Amino acid sequence: MPAEREALFDLAVARADAYARRARVPLAPDPDGVARALEVWHLRTRFAARIPLASIAAALATRPPGAGWVWRGGAGGSWRREAPARPGQEADPPG
């Protein structure tokens, strides 16, 4: 997967995760349920529409509990614990 495509996938997962937290979507290990809860978000988010919702939901369904987790590595990636961004620093730096 090209680096740009990986970065786009990572960004889609990050934005879906943020939306799910704000909307209080339960991220149970049920990708189909997560996908149903994110359907409207996926349709309204232009860049995310380029990534299959099922892939985004599958990543979110494996998110560990707690704060500080970030998805890295594109569709074949994983959750990694990262320190929170400092003021003026990009929240989700690539790579």
PDB file as gemmi writes it, atoms N, CA and C in Angstrom:
CRYST1    1.000    1.000    1.000  90.00  90.00  90.00 P 1                      
ATOM      1  N   MET A   1       0.854  -1.175   0.000  1.00  0.00           N  
ATOM      2  CA  MET A   1       0.000   0.000   0.000  1.00  0.00           C  
ATOM      3  C   MET A   1       0.898   1.235   0.000  1.00  0.00           C  
ATOM      4  N   PRO A   2       0.722   2.161  -0.949  1.00  0.00           N  
ATOM      5  CA  PRO A   2       1.527   3.376  -0.985  1.00  0.00           C  
ATOM      6  C   PRO A   2       1.368   4.188   0.306  1.00  0.00           C  
ATOM      7  N   ALA A   3       2.404   4.936   0.645  1.00  0.00           N  
ATOM      8  CA  ALA A   3       2.409   5.716   1.888  1.00  0.00           C  
ATOM      9  C   ALA A   3       1.229   6.688   1.952  1.00  0.00           C  
ATOM     10  N   GLU A   4       0.870   7.303   0.817  1.00  0.00           N  
ATOM     11  CA  GLU A   4      -0.252   8.253   0.818  1.00  0.00           C  
ATOM     12  C   GLU A   4      -1.557   7.546   1.174  1.00  0.00           C  
ATOM     13  N   ARG A   5      -1.719   6.351   0.636  1.00  0.00           N  
ATOM     14  CA  ARG A   5      -2.938   5.576   0.904  1.00  0.00           C  
ATOM     15  C   ARG A   5      -2.974   5.125   2.364  1.00  0.00           C  
ATOM     16  N   GLU A   6      -1.814   4.731   2.908  1.00  0.00           N  
ATOM     17  CA  GLU A   6      -1.739   4.365   4.324  1.00  0.00           C  
ATOM     18  C   GLU A   6      -2.109   5.550   5.194  1.00  0.00           C  
ATOM     19  N   ALA A   7      -1.563   6.713   4.868  1.00  0.00           N  
ATOM     20  CA  ALA A   7      -1.845   7.919   5.651  1.00  0.00           C  
ATOM     21  C   ALA A   7      -3.333   8.268   5.583  1.00  0.00           C  
ATOM     22  N   LEU A   8      -3.944   8.106   4.415  1.00  0.00           N  
ATOM     23  CA  LEU A   8      -5.372   8.377   4.267  1.00  0.00           C  
ATOM     24  C   LEU A   8      -6.191   7.413   5.121  1.00  0.00           C  
ATOM     25  N   PHE A   9      -5.818   6.142   5.113  1.00  0.00           N  
ATOM     26  CA  PHE A   9      -6.522   5.151   5.935  1.00  0.00           C  
ATOM     27  C   PHE A   9      -6.374   5.496   7.414  1.00  0.00           C  
ATOM     28  N   ASP A  10      -5.151   5.813   7.842  1.00  0.00           N  
ATOM     29  CA  ASP A  10      -4.906   6.165   9.240  1.00  0.00           C  
ATOM     30  C   ASP A  10      -5.739   7.378   9.648  1.00  0.00           C  
ATOM     31  N   LEU A  11      -5.813   8.372   8.764  1.00  0.00           N  
ATOM     32  CA  LEU A  11      -6.598   9.569   9.047  1.00  0.00           C  
ATOM     33  C   LEU A  11      -8.084   9.230   9.139  1.00  0.00           C  
ATOM     34  N   ALA A  12      -8.567   8.381   8.244  1.00  0.00           N  
ATOM     35  CA  ALA A  12      -9.981   7.980   8.283  1.00  0.00           C  
ATOM     36  C   ALA A  12     -10.306   7.269   9.598  1.00  0.00           C  
ATOM     37  N   VAL A  13      -9.429   6.396  10.048  1.00  0.00           N  
ATOM     38  CA  VAL A  13      -9.657   5.694  11.317  1.00  0.00           C  
ATOM     39  C   VAL A  13      -9.629   6.690  12.473  1.00  0.00           C  
ATOM     40  N   ALA A  14      -8.682   7.625  12.447  1.00  0.00           N  
ATOM     41  CA  ALA A  14      -8.597   8.634  13.517  1.00  0.00           C  
ATOM     42  C   ALA A  14      -9.857   9.489  13.566  1.00  0.00           C  
ATOM     43  N   ARG A  15     -10.332   9.930  12.412  1.00  0.00           N  
ATOM     44  CA  ARG A  15     -11.531  10.765  12.381  1.00  0.00           C  
ATOM     45  C   ARG A  15     -12.773   9.969  12.774  1.00  0.00           C  
ATOM     46  N   ALA A  16     -12.861   8.725  12.341  1.00  0.00           N  
ATOM     47  CA  ALA A  16     -13.994   7.878  12.724  1.00  0.00           C  
ATOM     48  C   ALA A  16     -13.973   7.619  14.222  1.00  0.00           C  
ATOM     49  N   ASP A  17     -12.791   7.417  14.775  1.00  0.00           N  
ATOM     50  CA  ASP A  17     -12.653   7.202  16.213  1.00  0.00           C  
ATOM     51  C   ASP A  17     -13.106   8.442  16.979  1.00  0.00           C  
ATOM     52  N   ALA A  18     -12.689   9.617  16.523  1.00  0.00           N  
ATOM     53  CA  ALA A  18     -13.099  10.863  17.178  1.00  0.00           C  
ATOM     54  C   ALA A  18     -14.616  11.037  17.096  1.00  0.00           C  
ATOM     55  N   TYR A  19     -15.186  10.775  15.935  1.00  0.00           N  
ATOM     56  CA  TYR A  19     -16.642  10.875  15.778  1.00  0.00           C  
ATOM     57  C   TYR A  19     -17.346   9.886  16.705  1.00  0.00           C  
ATOM     58  N   ALA A  20     -16.863   8.652  16.725  1.00  0.00           N  
ATOM     59  CA  ALA A  20     -17.493   7.621  17.556  1.00  0.00           C  
ATOM     60  C   ALA A  20     -17.457   8.014  19.029  1.00  0.00           C  
ATOM     61  N   ARG A  21     -16.375   8.617  19.463  1.00  0.00           N  
ATOM     62  CA  ARG A  21     -16.282   9.055  20.863  1.00  0.00           C  
ATOM     63  C   ARG A  21     -17.272  10.182  21.149  1.00  0.00           C  
ATOM     64  N   ARG A  22     -17.336  11.166  20.238  1.00  0.00           N  
ATOM     65  CA  ARG A  22     -18.271  12.283  20.433  1.00  0.00           C  
ATOM     66  C   ARG A  22     -19.717  11.802  20.418  1.00  0.00           C  
ATOM     67  N   ALA A  23     -20.026  10.870  19.516  1.00  0.00           N  
ATOM     68  CA  ALA A  23     -21.395  10.363  19.369  1.00  0.00           C  
ATOM     69  C   ALA A  23     -21.696   9.219  20.341  1.00  0.00           C  
ATOM     70  N   ARG A  24     -20.700   8.857  21.128  1.00  0.00           N  
ATOM     71  CA  ARG A  24     -20.832   7.767  22.104  1.00  0.00           C  
ATOM     72  C   ARG A  24     -21.253   6.447  21.441  1.00  0.00           C  
ATOM     73  N   VAL A  25     -20.613   6.172  20.313  1.00  0.00           N  
ATOM     74  CA  VAL A  25     -20.842   4.909  19.613  1.00  0.00           C  
ATOM     75  C   VAL A  25     -20.070   3.823  20.356  1.00  0.00           C  
ATOM     76  N   PRO A  26     -20.735   2.779  20.811  1.00  0.00           N  
ATOM     77  CA  PRO A  26     -19.989   1.714  21.495  1.00  0.00           C  
ATOM     78  C   PRO A  26     -19.117   0.948  20.504  1.00  0.00           C  
ATOM     79  N   LEU A  27     -17.835   0.877  20.792  1.00  0.00           N  
ATOM     80  CA  LEU A  27     -16.907   0.196  19.901  1.00  0.00           C  
ATOM     81  C   LEU A  27     -16.699  -1.242  20.369  1.00  0.00           C  
ATOM     82  N   ALA A  28     -17.751  -1.997  20.289  1.00  0.00           N  
ATOM     83  CA  ALA A  28     -17.702  -3.413  20.654  1.00  0.00           C  
ATOM     84  C   ALA A  28     -16.950  -4.168  19.568  1.00  0.00           C  
ATOM     85  N   PRO A  29     -16.524  -5.390  19.850  1.00  0.00           N  
ATOM     86  CA  PRO A  29     -15.819  -6.163  18.826  1.00  0.00           C  
ATOM     87  C   PRO A  29     -16.755  -6.682  17.731  1.00  0.00           C  
ATOM     88  N   ASP A  30     -17.693  -5.862  17.316  1.00  0.00           N  
ATOM     89  CA  ASP A  30     -18.656  -6.207  16.272  1.00  0.00           C  
ATOM     90  C   ASP A  30     -18.499  -5.207  15.130  1.00  0.00           C  
ATOM     91  N   PRO A  31     -17.641  -5.482  14.160  1.00  0.00           N  
ATOM     92  CA  PRO A  31     -17.423  -4.532  13.072  1.00  0.00           C  
ATOM     93  C   PRO A  31     -18.699  -4.150  12.327  1.00  0.00           C  
ATOM     94  N   ASP A  32     -19.653  -5.074  12.191  1.00  0.00           N  
ATOM     95  CA  ASP A  32     -20.897  -4.747  11.490  1.00  0.00           C  
ATOM     96  C   ASP A  32     -21.699  -3.701  12.250  1.00  0.00           C  
ATOM     97  N   GLY A  33     -21.761  -3.829  13.554  1.00  0.00           N  
ATOM     98  CA  GLY A  33     -22.467  -2.849  14.376  1.00  0.00           C  
ATOM     99  C   GLY A  33     -21.784  -1.489  14.339  1.00  0.00           C  
ATOM    100  N   VAL A  34     -20.453  -1.491  14.375  1.00  0.00           N  
ATOM    101  CA  VAL A  34     -19.699  -0.238  14.279  1.00  0.00           C  
ATOM    102  C   VAL A  34     -19.950   0.401  12.919  1.00  0.00           C  
ATOM    103  N   ALA A  35     -19.935  -0.398  11.862  1.00  0.00           N  
ATOM    104  CA  ALA A  35     -20.176   0.128  10.511  1.00  0.00           C  
ATOM    105  C   ALA A  35     -21.565   0.757  10.408  1.00  0.00           C  
ATOM    106  N   ARG A  36     -22.576   0.091  10.966  1.00  0.00           N  
ATOM    107  CA  ARG A  36     -23.937   0.657  10.928  1.00  0.00           C  
ATOM    108  C   ARG A  36     -23.983   1.999  11.652  1.00  0.00           C  
ATOM    109  N   ALA A  37     -23.284   2.107  12.771  1.00  0.00           N  
ATOM    110  CA  ALA A  37     -23.286   3.351  13.546  1.00  0.00           C  
ATOM    111  C   ALA A  37     -22.531   4.473  12.829  1.00  0.00           C  
ATOM    112  N   LEU A  38     -21.620   4.115  11.937  1.00  0.00           N  
ATOM    113  CA  LEU A  38     -20.803   5.123  11.251  1.00  0.00           C  
ATOM    114  C   LEU A  38     -21.247   5.403   9.814  1.00  0.00           C  
ATOM    115  N   GLU A  39     -22.323   4.792   9.359  1.00  0.00           N  
ATOM    116  CA  GLU A  39     -22.742   4.948   7.958  1.00  0.00           C  
ATOM    117  C   GLU A  39     -22.926   6.398   7.551  1.00  0.00           C  
ATOM    118  N   VAL A  40     -23.647   7.176   8.330  1.00  0.00           N  
ATOM    119  CA  VAL A  40     -23.903   8.573   7.976  1.00  0.00           C  
ATOM    120  C   VAL A  40     -22.601   9.366   7.988  1.00  0.00           C  
ATOM    121  N   TRP A  41     -21.768   9.144   9.007  1.00  0.00           N  
ATOM    122  CA  TRP A  41     -20.471   9.823   9.061  1.00  0.00           C  
ATOM    123  C   TRP A  41     -19.668   9.517   7.792  1.00  0.00           C  
ATOM    124  N   HIS A  42     -19.643   8.261   7.392  1.00  0.00           N  
ATOM    125  CA  HIS A  42     -18.859   7.844   6.233  1.00  0.00           C  
ATOM    126  C   HIS A  42     -19.371   8.504   4.956  1.00  0.00           C  
ATOM    127  N   LEU A  43     -20.663   8.593   4.813  1.00  0.00           N  
ATOM    128  CA  LEU A  43     -21.236   9.217   3.623  1.00  0.00           C  
ATOM    129  C   LEU A  43     -20.979  10.723   3.576  1.00  0.00           C  
ATOM    130  N   ARG A  44     -20.911  11.365   4.742  1.00  0.00           N  
ATOM    131  CA  ARG A  44     -20.750  12.819   4.795  1.00  0.00           C  
ATOM    132  C   ARG A  44     -19.294  13.257   4.806  1.00  0.00           C  
ATOM    133  N   THR A  45     -18.384  12.336   4.995  1.00  0.00           N  
ATOM    134  CA  THR A  45     -16.967  12.679   5.070  1.00  0.00           C  
ATOM    135  C   THR A  45     -16.327  12.334   3.731  1.00  0.00           C  
ATOM    136  N   ARG A  46     -16.045  13.348   2.927  1.00  0.00           N  
ATOM    137  CA  ARG A  46     -15.603  13.131   1.555  1.00  0.00           C  
ATOM    138  C   ARG A  46     -14.370  12.248   1.444  1.00  0.00           C  
ATOM    139  N   PHE A  47     -13.325  12.550   2.188  1.00  0.00           N  
ATOM    140  CA  PHE A  47     -12.107  11.760   2.030  1.00  0.00           C  
ATOM    141  C   PHE A  47     -12.293  10.337   2.535  1.00  0.00           C  
ATOM    142  N   ALA A  48     -13.093  10.148   3.575  1.00  0.00           N  
ATOM    143  CA  ALA A  48     -13.298   8.812   4.145  1.00  0.00           C  
ATOM    144  C   ALA A  48     -14.072   7.925   3.187  1.00  0.00           C  
ATOM    145  N   ALA A  49     -14.861   8.515   2.322  1.00  0.00           N  
ATOM    146  CA  ALA A  49     -15.637   7.723   1.371  1.00  0.00           C  
ATOM    147  C   ALA A  49     -14.734   6.963   0.409  1.00  0.00           C  
ATOM    148  N   ARG A  50     -13.456   7.351   0.325  1.00  0.00           N  
ATOM    149  CA  ARG A  50     -12.510   6.636  -0.533  1.00  0.00           C  
ATOM    150  C   ARG A  50     -11.971   5.370   0.137  1.00  0.00           C  
ATOM    151  N   ILE A  51     -12.281   5.192   1.408  1.00  0.00           N  
ATOM    152  CA  ILE A  51     -11.835   4.021   2.170  1.00  0.00           C  
ATOM    153  C   ILE A  51     -13.085   3.201   2.493  1.00  0.00           C  
ATOM    154  N   PRO A  52     -13.082   1.905   2.263  1.00  0.00           N  
ATOM    155  CA  PRO A  52     -14.263   1.090   2.575  1.00  0.00           C  
ATOM    156  C   PRO A  52     -14.643   1.176   4.057  1.00  0.00           C  
ATOM    157  N   LEU A  53     -15.910   1.457   4.306  1.00  0.00           N  
ATOM    158  CA  LEU A  53     -16.393   1.580   5.680  1.00  0.00           C  
ATOM    159  C   LEU A  53     -16.130   0.303   6.470  1.00  0.00           C  
ATOM    160  N   ALA A  54     -16.252  -0.842   5.839  1.00  0.00           N  
ATOM    161  CA  ALA A  54     -16.012  -2.105   6.546  1.00  0.00           C  
ATOM    162  C   ALA A  54     -14.584  -2.177   7.081  1.00  0.00           C  
ATOM    163  N   SER A  55     -13.630  -1.634   6.340  1.00  0.00           N  
ATOM    164  CA  SER A  55     -12.229  -1.641   6.786  1.00  0.00           C  
ATOM    165  C   SER A  55     -12.024  -0.706   7.972  1.00  0.00           C  
ATOM    166  N   ILE A  56     -12.657   0.461   7.916  1.00  0.00           N  
ATOM    167  CA  ILE A  56     -12.567   1.413   9.026  1.00  0.00           C  
ATOM    168  C   ILE A  56     -13.205   0.804  10.271  1.00  0.00           C  
ATOM    169  N   ALA A  57     -14.385   0.214  10.106  1.00  0.00           N  
ATOM    170  CA  ALA A  57     -15.100  -0.390  11.239  1.00  0.00           C  
ATOM    171  C   ALA A  57     -14.316  -1.551  11.835  1.00  0.00           C  
ATOM    172  N   ALA A  58     -13.665  -2.340  10.988  1.00  0.00           N  
ATOM    173  CA  ALA A  58     -12.863  -3.463  11.494  1.00  0.00           C  
ATOM    174  C   ALA A  58     -11.717  -2.956  12.355  1.00  0.00           C  
ATOM    175  N   ALA A  59     -11.090  -1.865  11.947  1.00  0.00           N  
ATOM    176  CA  ALA A  59     -10.011  -1.284  12.751  1.00  0.00           C  
ATOM    177  C   ALA A  59     -10.552  -0.759  14.076  1.00  0.00           C  
ATOM    178  N   LEU A  60     -11.664  -0.036  14.018  1.00  0.00           N  
ATOM    179  CA  LEU A  60     -12.241   0.515  15.253  1.00  0.00           C  
ATOM    180  C   LEU A  60     -12.699  -0.569  16.218  1.00  0.00           C  
ATOM    181  N   ALA A  61     -13.165  -1.673  15.693  1.00  0.00           N  
ATOM    182  CA  ALA A  61     -13.650  -2.761  16.549  1.00  0.00           C  
ATOM    183  C   ALA A  61     -12.526  -3.400  17.370  1.00  0.00           C  
ATOM    184  N   THR A  62     -11.280  -3.145  16.977  1.00  0.00           N  
ATOM    185  CA  THR A  62     -10.150  -3.716  17.720  1.00  0.00           C  
ATOM    186  C   THR A  62      -9.452  -2.685  18.608  1.00  0.00           C  
ATOM    187  N   ARG A  63     -10.025  -1.489  18.707  1.00  0.00           N  
ATOM    188  CA  ARG A  63      -9.381  -0.425  19.495  1.00  0.00           C  
ATOM    189  C   ARG A  63      -9.324  -0.811  20.964  1.00  0.00           C  
ATOM    190  N   PRO A  64      -8.121  -0.738  21.554  1.00  0.00           N  
ATOM    191  CA  PRO A  64      -8.011  -1.016  22.989  1.00  0.00           C  
ATOM    192  C   PRO A  64      -8.701   0.088  23.805  1.00  0.00           C  
ATOM    193  N   PRO A  65      -9.152  -0.228  25.000  1.00  0.00           N  
ATOM    194  CA  PRO A  65      -9.779   0.802  25.827  1.00  0.00           C  
ATOM    195  C   PRO A  65      -8.742   1.810  26.327  1.00  0.00           C  
ATOM    196  N   GLY A  66      -9.225   2.978  26.675  1.00  0.00           N  
ATOM    197  CA  GLY A  66      -8.354   4.003  27.239  1.00  0.00           C  
ATOM    198  C   GLY A  66      -7.923   5.029  26.209  1.00  0.00           C  
ATOM    199  N   ALA A  67      -7.203   6.023  26.695  1.00  0.00           N  
ATOM    200  CA  ALA A  67      -6.756   7.130  25.855  1.00  0.00           C  
ATOM    201  C   ALA A  67      -5.361   6.871  25.310  1.00  0.00           C  
ATOM    202  N   GLY A  68      -5.013   7.621  24.289  1.00  0.00           N  
ATOM    203  CA  GLY A  68      -3.666   7.589  23.747  1.00  0.00           C  
ATOM    204  C   GLY A  68      -3.424   6.597  22.634  1.00  0.00           C  
ATOM    205  N   TRP A  69      -4.456   5.910  22.166  1.00  0.00           N  
ATOM    206  CA  TRP A  69      -4.294   4.919  21.099  1.00  0.00           C  
ATOM    207  C   TRP A  69      -4.495   5.567  19.741  1.00  0.00           C  
ATOM    208  N   VAL A  70      -3.600   5.260  18.818  1.00  0.00           N  
ATOM    209  CA  VAL A  70      -3.648   5.806  17.461  1.00  0.00           C  
ATOM    210  C   VAL A  70      -3.412   4.661  16.478  1.00  0.00           C  
ATOM    211  N   TRP A  71      -4.193   4.627  15.400  1.00  0.00           N  
ATOM    212  CA  TRP A  71      -4.029   3.603  14.368  1.00  0.00           C  
ATOM    213  C   TRP A  71      -2.906   4.038  13.431  1.00  0.00           C  
ATOM    214  N   ARG A  72      -1.969   3.150  13.149  1.00  0.00           N  
ATOM    215  CA  ARG A  72      -0.866   3.432  12.228  1.00  0.00           C  
ATOM    216  C   ARG A  72      -0.638   2.230  11.319  1.00  0.00           C  
ATOM    217  N   GLY A  73      -0.299   2.501  10.053  1.00  0.00           N  
ATOM    218  CA  GLY A  73       0.099   1.432   9.150  1.00  0.00           C  
ATOM    219  C   GLY A  73      -0.889   1.074   8.065  1.00  0.00           C  
ATOM    220  N   GLY A  74      -1.892   1.918   7.841  1.00  0.00           N  
ATOM    221  CA  GLY A  74      -2.851   1.627   6.784  1.00  0.00           C  
ATOM    222  C   GLY A  74      -3.757   0.459   7.139  1.00  0.00           C  
ATOM    223  N   ALA A  75      -4.324  -0.171   6.123  1.00  0.00           N  
ATOM    224  CA  ALA A  75      -5.290  -1.252   6.342  1.00  0.00           C  
ATOM    225  C   ALA A  75      -4.684  -2.434   7.085  1.00  0.00           C  
ATOM    226  N   GLY A  76      -3.399  -2.644   6.967  1.00  0.00           N  
ATOM    227  CA  GLY A  76      -2.745  -3.750   7.666  1.00  0.00           C  
ATOM    228  C   GLY A  76      -2.078  -3.324   8.954  1.00  0.00           C  
ATOM    229  N   GLY A  77      -2.410  -2.143   9.430  1.00  0.00           N  
ATOM    230  CA  GLY A  77      -1.752  -1.586  10.605  1.00  0.00           C  
ATOM    231  C   GLY A  77      -2.288  -2.100  11.925  1.00  0.00           C  
ATOM    232  N   SER A  78      -2.015  -1.332  12.965  1.00  0.00           N  
ATOM    233  CA  SER A  78      -2.452  -1.706  14.306  1.00  0.00           C  
ATOM    234  C   SER A  78      -2.530  -0.460  15.179  1.00  0.00           C  
ATOM    235  N   TRP A  79      -3.109  -0.634  16.339  1.00  0.00           N  
ATOM    236  CA  TRP A  79      -3.211   0.446  17.317  1.00  0.00           C  
ATOM    237  C   TRP A  79      -1.885   0.565  18.054  1.00  0.00           C  
ATOM    238  N   ARG A  80      -1.444   1.795  18.242  1.00  0.00           N  
ATOM    239  CA  ARG A  80      -0.211   2.070  18.984  1.00  0.00           C  
ATOM    240  C   ARG A  80      -0.499   3.161  19.993  1.00  0.00           C  
ATOM    241  N   ARG A  81       0.080   3.016  21.157  1.00  0.00           N  
ATOM    242  CA  ARG A  81      -0.095   4.061  22.182  1.00  0.00           C  
ATOM    243  C   ARG A  81       0.931   5.150  21.912  1.00  0.00           C  
ATOM    244  N   GLU A  82       0.431   6.378  21.818  1.00  0.00           N  
ATOM    245  CA  GLU A  82       1.292   7.528  21.555  1.00  0.00           C  
ATOM    246  C   GLU A  82       1.000   8.622  22.560  1.00  0.00           C  
ATOM    247  N   ALA A  83       2.001   9.397  22.837  1.00  0.00           N  
ATOM    248  CA  ALA A  83       1.843  10.526  23.756  1.00  0.00           C  
ATOM    249  C   ALA A  83       0.921  11.561  23.113  1.00  0.00           C  
ATOM    250  N   PRO A  84       0.127  12.258  23.924  1.00  0.00           N  
ATOM    251  CA  PRO A  84      -0.738  13.298  23.353  1.00  0.00           C  
ATOM    252  C   PRO A  84       0.094  14.407  22.717  1.00  0.00           C  
ATOM    253  N   ALA A  85      -0.481  15.038  21.702  1.00  0.00           N  
ATOM    254  CA  ALA A  85       0.201  16.121  21.003  1.00  0.00           C  
ATOM    255  C   ALA A  85       0.361  17.330  21.916  1.00  0.00           C  
ATOM    256  N   ARG A  86       1.502  18.003  21.766  1.00  0.00           N  
ATOM    257  CA  ARG A  86       1.718  19.258  22.507  1.00  0.00           C  
ATOM    258  C   ARG A  86       1.034  20.378  21.730  1.00  0.00           C  
ATOM    259  N   PRO A  87       0.707  21.488  22.405  1.00  0.00           N  
ATOM    260  CA  PRO A  87       0.099  22.617  21.681  1.00  0.00           C  
ATOM    261  C   PRO A  87       0.977  23.029  20.507  1.00  0.00           C  
ATOM    262  N   GLY A  88       0.347  23.229  19.358  1.00  0.00           N  
ATOM    263  CA  GLY A  88       1.057  23.624  18.151  1.00  0.00           C  
ATOM    264  C   GLY A  88       1.622  22.455  17.369  1.00  0.00           C  
ATOM    265  N   GLN A  89       1.473  21.249  17.894  1.00  0.00           N  
ATOM    266  CA  GLN A  89       1.966  20.041  17.212  1.00  0.00           C  
ATOM    267  C   GLN A  89       0.784  19.358  16.543  1.00  0.00           C  
ATOM    268  N   GLU A  90       1.018  18.755  15.383  1.00  0.00           N  
ATOM    269  CA  GLU A  90      -0.022  18.035  14.684  1.00  0.00           C  
ATOM    270  C   GLU A  90      -0.503  16.887  15.558  1.00  0.00           C  
ATOM    271  N   ALA A  91      -1.832  16.713  15.659  1.00  0.00           N  
ATOM    272  CA  ALA A  91      -2.400  15.686  16.531  1.00  0.00           C  
ATOM    273  C   ALA A  91      -2.089  14.264  16.053  1.00  0.00           C  
ATOM    274  N   ASP A  92      -2.108  14.033  14.767  1.00  0.00           N  
ATOM    275  CA  ASP A  92      -1.874  12.694  14.219  1.00  0.00           C  
ATOM    276  C   ASP A  92      -0.769  12.757  13.171  1.00  0.00           C  
ATOM    277  N   PRO A  93       0.499  12.858  13.610  1.00  0.00           N  
ATOM    278  CA  PRO A  93       1.560  12.937  12.599  1.00  0.00           C  
ATOM    279  C   PRO A  93       1.662  11.646  11.798  1.00  0.00           C  
ATOM    280  N   PRO A  94       1.951  11.770  10.503  1.00  0.00           N  
ATOM    281  CA  PRO A  94       2.056  10.563   9.691  1.00  0.00           C  
ATOM    282  C   PRO A  94       3.234   9.698  10.105  1.00  0.00           C  
ATOM    283  N   GLY A  95       3.053   8.397   9.864  1.00  0.00           N  
ATOM    284  CA  GLY A  95       4.138   7.443  10.085  1.00  0.00           C  
ATOM    285  C   GLY A  95       4.311   7.118  11.457  1.00  0.00           C  
TER     286      GLY A  95                                                      
END                                                                             
